[in-house]
Amino acid sequence: MKKQWEKPVLEVLDVKMTMGHTAQMDHLDAKYEAGTPYAKLTWS
């Protein structure tokens, strides 16, 4: 018996924020101790 092709159902996701935003960079990705070197901070 041959299977019939069924069109896949796609789910549309509502994305409000992403982590790799390079324009603003005003949110730290984690909590850091005071005095953490700037180069070790990660921003989004």
DOGU-232024 format. One record per residue (C-alpha): residue number from 1; residue in three letters; y, x, z. Coordinates in steps of 0.05 Angstrom, whole numbers, plus 5000, padded with zeros to 4 digits. Example, Ala and Ser with C-alpha at 12.3 -4.5 7.8 and 13.67 -1.06 7.14 Angstrom:
BEGIN
+-----+-----+-------+------+------+
:   i :  aa : north : east :   up :
+-----+-----+-------+------+------+
:   1 : ALA :  4910 : 5246 : 5156 :
:   2 : SER :  4979 : 5273 : 5143 :
+-----+-----+-------+------+------+
***
This chain:
BEGIN
+-----+-----+-------+------+------+
:   i :  aa : north : east :   up :
+-----+-----+-------+------+------+
:   1 : MET :  5000 : 5000 : 5000 :
:   2 : LYS :  5067 : 5029 : 4979 :
:   3 : LYS :  5125 : 5027 : 5029 :
:   4 : GLN :  5190 : 4993 : 5010 :
:   5 : TRP :  5254 : 5034 : 5015 :
:   6 : GLU :  5300 : 5008 : 5069 :
:   7 : LYS :  5373 : 5028 : 5069 :
:   8 : PRO :  5388 : 5066 : 5134 :
:   9 : VAL :  5437 : 5035 : 5183 :
:  10 : LEU :  5494 : 5081 : 5202 :
:  11 : GLU :  5529 : 5078 : 5269 :
:  12 : VAL :  5604 : 5088 : 5268 :
:  13 : LEU :  5628 : 5128 : 5328 :
:  14 : ASP :  5697 : 5120 : 5359 :
:  15 : VAL :  5720 : 5190 : 5376 :
:  16 : LYS :  5782 : 5193 : 5419 :
:  17 : MET :  5785 : 5267 : 5438 :
:  18 : THR :  5752 : 5330 : 5413 :
:  19 : MET :  5746 : 5398 : 5448 :
:  20 : GLY :  5770 : 5445 : 5393 :
:  21 : HIS :  5842 : 5420 : 5383 :
:  22 : THR :  5886 : 5479 : 5365 :
:  23 : ALA :  5954 : 5444 : 5359 :
:  24 : GLN :  5968 : 5424 : 5431 :
:  25 : MET :  5924 : 5468 : 5476 :
:  26 : ASP :  5952 : 5436 : 5539 :
:  27 : HIS :  5886 : 5422 : 5576 :
:  28 : LEU :  5840 : 5473 : 5608 :
:  29 : ASP :  5766 : 5461 : 5594 :
:  30 : ALA :  5746 : 5476 : 5666 :
:  31 : LYS :  5775 : 5492 : 5735 :
:  32 : TYR :  5792 : 5565 : 5744 :
:  33 : GLU :  5809 : 5605 : 5806 :
:  34 : ALA :  5882 : 5627 : 5814 :
:  35 : GLY :  5892 : 5695 : 5781 :
:  36 : THR :  5840 : 5685 : 5726 :
:  37 : PRO :  5861 : 5729 : 5667 :
:  38 : TYR :  5891 : 5689 : 5609 :
:  39 : ALA :  5839 : 5716 : 5560 :
:  40 : LYS :  5783 : 5684 : 5601 :
:  41 : LEU :  5814 : 5614 : 5600 :
:  42 : THR :  5789 : 5564 : 5550 :
:  43 : TRP :  5836 : 5510 : 5525 :
:  44 : SER :  5831 : 5445 : 5487 :
+-----+-----+-------+------+------+
***
